[in-house]
């Protein structure tokens, strides 16, 4: 039953994954694909299904395919599970145990739907499977998903390499904190790389403003400098879940239908799911913010309908400054309010939408808030 659940969950993930991964279309054509299957007809069908890719190698002999890995490394392998001589399990085990090839994603090809065999394949390091007879749309979707992940992982490694160069130039004090910070950065960057291409033209400045507003309010609430800086960084991930919302809803230049509103509300759950089980304090804070920044003080928010102090303080802070920034920003569906009008709206929602104490702190911090607003353009 556990193996069947694993397979079922994997199938469901494919419905959403392509919407959550950055668009690397311009790099896909350069990816090298190796197809290993002892039946020529299967190879021909796969070549036709993947005709948009120009660098495809094939082999009907598992031993020849095995030997080819010593001089030509593919970006992904489509591997028949049951073959004469060396079967798919043996080749997969070799690839995953070899340092030079261990990061090559393997998609198994199988006519069977045996949970035990598939479970063994995943345990050996396979990332996916394709069932025979092939469905062209499914083959392309699964292959694109894992190639995009491979590209994202490569970019992450390159980014981390650049970070390490910069770290060596830091002062001794920063170097002492480098181990902890590096772990946090790596995990954060990995999560955020799926959302690297945000669709709002003002996203960069919006995130900068939210981070700065958040730090000001957090410090005024009595958080330590370290806690405030951590929350400031976590606030940048508050709308991470919008990567799972279709463009026609996210960018709709008008009022959403009730059905569209319910879909839009799911961005809190999607973002929280992406940040769940984080190993760092930063990601645990980011998870709380992503899930609860649309809760209301009066309990009429979403997704859980939390009320009052049951809403995490981090989410209450980010929720308040996010509304302020949204009010004074122009969007596809609304004009920008003046600062005075935005403040009046926030005051009118004191004790309803917002924590009354936070509203008081926000109003008392308007000089700093306005300085931040002017620093990061809304154009």
Order of alpha helices (4+ residues) and beta strands (2+ residues): alpha-alpha-beta-alpha-beta-alpha-beta-alpha-beta-alpha-beta-alpha-alpha-alpha-alpha-alpha-alpha-alpha-alpha-alpha-alpha-alpha-alpha
